[in-house]
Amino acid sequence: QVQLVESGGGLVQPGGSLRLSCAASVTIFSINTMGWYRQAPGKERELVASWRSGRSPYYADSVKGRFTVSRVGASNTVYLQMNSLKPEDTAVYYCNANVRGSTYNSDYWGQGTQVTVSS
């Protein structure tokens, strides 16, 4: 059973920055992808960014140039740096990891962290 623990959410002014983190209970080498999703009230959950093993990161058009997903070396933690935040970025952000097992791959979700962008 893989655990994902998120942190870093909070209240920020428009134009401000936040950094979210997602720590997995397994080595990063067991993780195929780690994606960041967000869900605002009344809206569907959407993928905003993802780290992908052996590939360049993915970014939704709405966050390109503002958000950066990264990790440090072989760390089991992936970060989402969010700059130039806008009110429309307000949502609960969820970390998702696709983890390689001995037989098959499985998806896991973090508990979610609230990001509120407001003046």
C-alpha positions as YAML, in Angstrom:
chain: A
units: angstrom
residues:
- id: 1
  name: GLN
  ca: [0.00, 0.00, 0.00]
- id: 2
  name: VAL
  ca: [1.51, 3.28, -1.16]
- id: 3
  name: GLN
  ca: [0.92, 6.45, 0.83]
- id: 4
  name: LEU
  ca: [1.03, 9.93, -0.70]
- id: 5
  name: VAL
  ca: [1.23, 12.89, 1.67]
- id: 6
  name: GLU
  ca: [0.62, 16.38, 0.33]
- id: 7
  name: SER
  ca: [1.51, 19.71, 1.88]
- id: 8
  name: GLY
  ca: [2.05, 23.35, 0.97]
- id: 9
  name: GLY
  ca: [-1.44, 24.63, 0.28]
- id: 10
  name: GLY
  ca: [-2.82, 27.81, 1.72]
- id: 11
  name: LEU
  ca: [-4.12, 31.30, 1.05]
- id: 12
  name: VAL
  ca: [-2.16, 33.57, -1.26]
- id: 13
  name: GLN
  ca: [-2.69, 36.92, -2.97]
- id: 14
  name: PRO
  ca: [-3.10, 37.06, -6.75]
- id: 15
  name: GLY
  ca: [0.33, 37.13, -8.33]
- id: 16
  name: GLY
  ca: [1.83, 35.28, -5.41]
- id: 17
  name: SER
  ca: [3.49, 31.88, -5.23]
- id: 18
  name: LEU
  ca: [3.07, 28.57, -3.47]
- id: 19
  name: ARG
  ca: [4.98, 25.31, -3.58]
- id: 20
  name: LEU
  ca: [3.14, 22.05, -3.12]
- id: 21
  name: SER
  ca: [4.90, 18.83, -2.23]
- id: 22
  name: CYS
  ca: [3.88, 15.21, -2.58]
- id: 23
  name: ALA
  ca: [5.88, 12.63, -0.65]
- id: 24
  name: ALA
  ca: [5.51, 8.97, -1.59]
- id: 25
  name: SER
  ca: [6.20, 6.02, 0.68]
- id: 26
  name: VAL
  ca: [8.12, 4.26, -2.10]
- id: 27
  name: THR
  ca: [11.27, 5.12, -4.00]
- id: 28
  name: ILE
  ca: [10.90, 7.43, -6.97]
- id: 29
  name: PHE
  ca: [12.29, 4.63, -9.11]
- id: 30
  name: SER
  ca: [9.06, 2.70, -8.55]
- id: 31
  name: ILE
  ca: [6.96, 5.61, -9.80]
- id: 32
  name: ASN
  ca: [6.10, 5.88, -13.46]
- id: 33
  name: THR
  ca: [4.32, 9.21, -13.23]
- id: 34
  name: MET
  ca: [3.30, 11.64, -10.53]
- id: 35
  name: GLY
  ca: [0.59, 14.04, -11.57]
- id: 36
  name: TRP
  ca: [-1.02, 17.06, -9.99]
- id: 37
  name: TYR
  ca: [-4.76, 17.42, -10.40]
- id: 38
  name: ARG
  ca: [-7.07, 20.12, -9.17]
- id: 39
  name: GLN
  ca: [-10.78, 20.35, -8.58]
- id: 40
  name: ALA
  ca: [-12.75, 23.53, -7.99]
- id: 41
  name: PRO
  ca: [-16.29, 23.49, -6.58]
- id: 42
  name: GLY
  ca: [-18.78, 22.44, -9.24]
- id: 43
  name: LYS
  ca: [-16.06, 21.50, -11.70]
- id: 44
  name: GLU
  ca: [-14.46, 18.27, -12.82]
- id: 45
  name: ARG
  ca: [-11.04, 17.25, -11.61]
- id: 46
  name: GLU
  ca: [-8.41, 18.22, -14.16]
- id: 47
  name: LEU
  ca: [-4.78, 17.33, -14.71]
- id: 48
  name: VAL
  ca: [-2.60, 20.43, -14.47]
- id: 49
  name: ALA
  ca: [0.95, 19.03, -14.44]
- id: 50
  name: SER
  ca: [2.83, 15.76, -14.20]
- id: 51
  name: TRP
  ca: [6.32, 14.39, -13.77]
- id: 52
  name: ARG
  ca: [6.92, 11.44, -16.05]
- id: 53
  name: SER
  ca: [9.79, 9.00, -15.83]
- id: 54
  name: GLY
  ca: [12.07, 9.31, -18.83]
- id: 55
  name: ARG
  ca: [9.97, 12.06, -20.37]
- id: 56
  name: SER
  ca: [9.60, 15.81, -20.17]
- id: 57
  name: PRO
  ca: [6.95, 17.15, -17.78]
- id: 58
  name: TYR
  ca: [3.41, 17.76, -18.91]
- id: 59
  name: TYR
  ca: [1.60, 21.04, -18.29]
- id: 60
  name: ALA
  ca: [-1.94, 22.05, -19.03]
- id: 61
  name: ASP
  ca: [-2.20, 25.11, -21.25]
- id: 62
  name: SER
  ca: [-3.75, 27.10, -18.42]
- id: 63
  name: VAL
  ca: [-0.61, 26.78, -16.26]
- id: 64
  name: LYS
  ca: [2.22, 26.72, -18.80]
- id: 65
  name: GLY
  ca: [4.89, 29.25, -17.94]
- id: 66
  name: ARG
  ca: [3.58, 29.61, -14.38]
- id: 67
  name: PHE
  ca: [3.77, 26.15, -12.82]
- id: 68
  name: THR
  ca: [6.79, 23.86, -12.61]
- id: 69
  name: VAL
  ca: [6.84, 20.23, -11.51]
- id: 70
  name: SER
  ca: [10.15, 18.87, -10.29]
- id: 71
  name: ARG
  ca: [12.00, 16.51, -7.98]
- id: 72
  name: VAL
  ca: [15.43, 16.53, -6.37]
- id: 73
  name: GLY
  ca: [17.65, 13.67, -7.51]
- id: 74
  name: ALA
  ca: [16.25, 10.30, -6.45]
- id: 75
  name: SER
  ca: [13.99, 11.90, -3.85]
- id: 76
  name: ASN
  ca: [10.60, 10.35, -3.21]
- id: 77
  name: THR
  ca: [9.09, 13.83, -3.19]
- id: 78
  name: VAL
  ca: [7.75, 15.71, -6.19]
- id: 79
  name: TYR
  ca: [7.05, 19.43, -6.05]
- id: 80
  name: LEU
  ca: [4.69, 21.76, -7.83]
- id: 81
  name: GLN
  ca: [5.98, 25.33, -7.86]
- id: 82
  name: MET
  ca: [3.12, 27.70, -8.62]
- id: 83
  name: ASN
  ca: [3.95, 31.28, -9.59]
- id: 84
  name: SER
  ca: [1.84, 34.19, -10.78]
- id: 85
  name: LEU
  ca: [-1.20, 32.64, -9.18]
- id: 86
  name: LYS
  ca: [-4.64, 33.71, -10.32]
- id: 87
  name: PRO
  ca: [-8.04, 33.45, -8.61]
- id: 88
  name: GLU
  ca: [-9.01, 30.79, -11.14]
- id: 89
  name: ASP
  ca: [-6.23, 28.60, -9.74]
- id: 90
  name: THR
  ca: [-8.26, 28.23, -6.56]
- id: 91
  name: ALA
  ca: [-9.02, 24.55, -6.04]
- id: 92
  name: VAL
  ca: [-8.19, 21.48, -4.05]
- id: 93
  name: TYR
  ca: [-4.99, 20.07, -5.48]
- id: 94
  name: TYR
  ca: [-4.46, 16.32, -5.49]
- id: 95
  name: CYS
  ca: [-1.31, 14.34, -6.09]
- id: 96
  name: ASN
  ca: [-1.59, 11.14, -8.10]
- id: 97
  name: ALA
  ca: [1.11, 8.51, -8.54]
- id: 98
  name: ASN
  ca: [1.23, 5.58, -10.90]
- id: 99
  name: VAL
  ca: [3.44, 3.05, -9.15]
- id: 100
  name: ARG
  ca: [5.16, 0.07, -10.70]
- id: 101
  name: GLY
  ca: [4.55, -3.22, -8.92]
- id: 102
  name: SER
  ca: [6.04, -6.66, -9.37]
- id: 103
  name: THR
  ca: [3.03, -7.76, -11.41]
- id: 104
  name: TYR
  ca: [1.13, -4.64, -12.45]
- id: 105
  name: ASN
  ca: [0.98, -0.86, -12.02]
- id: 106
  name: SER
  ca: [-1.39, 0.89, -9.62]
- id: 107
  name: ASP
  ca: [-2.65, 4.43, -9.07]
- id: 108
  name: TYR
  ca: [-2.68, 6.19, -5.70]
- id: 109
  name: TRP
  ca: [-4.03, 9.55, -4.55]
- id: 110
  name: GLY
  ca: [-2.96, 12.05, -1.96]
- id: 111
  name: GLN
  ca: [-5.41, 13.52, 0.51]
- id: 112
  name: GLY
  ca: [-5.67, 16.86, -1.28]
- id: 113
  name: THR
  ca: [-4.53, 20.31, -0.23]
- id: 114
  name: GLN
  ca: [-6.51, 23.54, -0.55]
- id: 115
  name: VAL
  ca: [-5.09, 26.39, -2.59]
- id: 116
  name: THR
  ca: [-6.98, 29.67, -2.38]
- id: 117
  name: VAL
  ca: [-5.95, 32.69, -4.43]
- id: 118
  name: SER
  ca: [-7.80, 35.77, -3.26]
- id: 119
  name: SER
  ca: [-7.26, 39.38, -2.30]
...
